Amino acid sequence: MKKAILFLIVSLIIYSVQAEEHEHPKKHQHNDLGFANTLVYDLNEESLNYGIHLHFIKGLSDTWSLGIGYESIFADEQHHTATLIVKYHFSDAFSINAGPGLTFPSKEHDEYNLSAHFEIVNIYELGPIHLGPIIGLGIGNNEKHISFGLHIGLEL
């Protein structure tokens, strides 16, 4: 499983770098409303679950954006996290999102927990809509998960 994840990440990076050699850079100073539909592998429980991620991100410069996000994982123990997101655009098609999160109490864990979330996104633009594969990692006191899925966004 770890080799497959590493292969996907390296392939995504190589593809994005090669694609950008033939394109002119775009401006990223826009607002972005995004949704990710994901399969989430819980490394602690060794289980596969469904998850969603919603975010609103505001472009601050051609390369940096800042926003907020919400993640929900639908498992035996539901998981809900609010996240502060910092986004860095490596290219028109490739970005990394990272930030601290606050995971809400659940049946098994009756307190708030700090967490960190990281995402690699490869974007294909279709006018104001963009979509592409997303790979994410969430780490916290009571959680470690990897997510794979499809990101769909709308420039506002």
N, C-alpha and C positions, 0 to 999 in steps of 0.2 A: 504494500500500500504506500509506504514512504517513497519507494522508487517511482511509482506512478505519479505521485504528487510532485516530486522534484522534476520529473520529465515534463509534466504539464506546465510548470512554472517556467522552466528554461525555454521550452518551445514557444510560449507566449512572449517572452522577452525577445527572443531571436526574431520571431515573426514581426513584432512591432518595430524593432530597430530597422529591419530590412524594408518594411513598408514605408517608413518615414524618409528613407533615402531618396525617394522619388516624389515626395509631396512637399508643398510649401507650408510652413507652420501657420496655424490659425490662432486667433485670439480666443482666450478662455475666460474673458471677463463677462460672464453671464450667470444667471441663476439657473439652477438645475434641480428639478424634482425627479427623484429616482425611486425605482422599485426593483428588488431582486427576489427572484423565485428560486429557492435553493434546496438541495439535499444537504443535510448536516450530519456529519459523522461525529458522534460524541466519543472522544478518546478515553474518557473515564469509564463510561458504561458500555463501550464498544457496540453502539447501536446507531442505526441510520434513521433519521427523522426528517420531517418537512420543516422548512423555515422560510420566513420572509424578512426582508429588510427594506425599510423606507427611509429616505433622506431628503433634506433640502439643503443645497449647498450654494453659496454665493461666491462668484469669482472675484478675487481681490486683485489679481494681476494676470499676466499671460500664463504663468506657471502655478500660482497658488490659489487655493480656494478654501473657504471655511464654512462649516455648517453643522447641522444636528441630524442625528439618525435614531432610528428605533428598530430593534431586532426582536423577533419572536420566534421561538423554536417550539414546535408542537410535539411533545413527547409525554411519557408518563408523568414526568415532572416538567411542567411548562416553564419556559425561560423567557423573560422579558427584560430587555436592556435598553437604556437611553444612552446615546453616545455623542460626544463632541468630536467632529470630524475635521481633520486637516487633510487636504487633497493636494497632491503634487502631480502636475501633468508633465511626464517625460517627453511626450510627443502628442500629436493630434489623436492618436489611437490608443495610447497607453498611459495609465495613471495608477497611482498608489494612494489609497485612503488609509489613514491611521488615526487612532485617538483613544482617549480614556472613556470608559463606560461605567454606568451605575446599573447593576443588576438588581431587580426588585425582589422582595421576599417571595417565597413559594411555600408549598406544603412541607417540603423537606428542609428548607433553609429559611428561618423566620427573621432574617435580617438583610439589610442592603449590603451588597458586596461590590468592591471596585473591580474593574476588569479592563482589559485592553483589547482592541480590535484592529485588525489589519486586513486590507483587501487589495488585490491586484485586479484591475479591470482592463479589458481590451475592447475598444469602442469602434463601432461602425456607424457612421452617420447617414441618416435618411431624412434630410431636411432638418426640421427642429427636433426630430426624434432620433435617439441613438440607442443602440443595443449591442450586446456582446457578452462573452463569457466572463464570469467573475469567480475568483478563488479567494476565500476568506479564512481567517484564523482568529479565534476568540480565546483569550486566556484570562482566568480569574481564580479566586480562592477555591471555588467549587466547580469550576468548569474548564474544559479544554475541548474545543471543537474546531473542525475544519468544515468549510462549506464550499460547495460547487454549484454553480447555477447560471442563470441568465439575468443580466442587468438590462433594464429598459428605462430610459430616461427621456425627459422632455425639457428642452431649453425654454426658459420663461423670459 
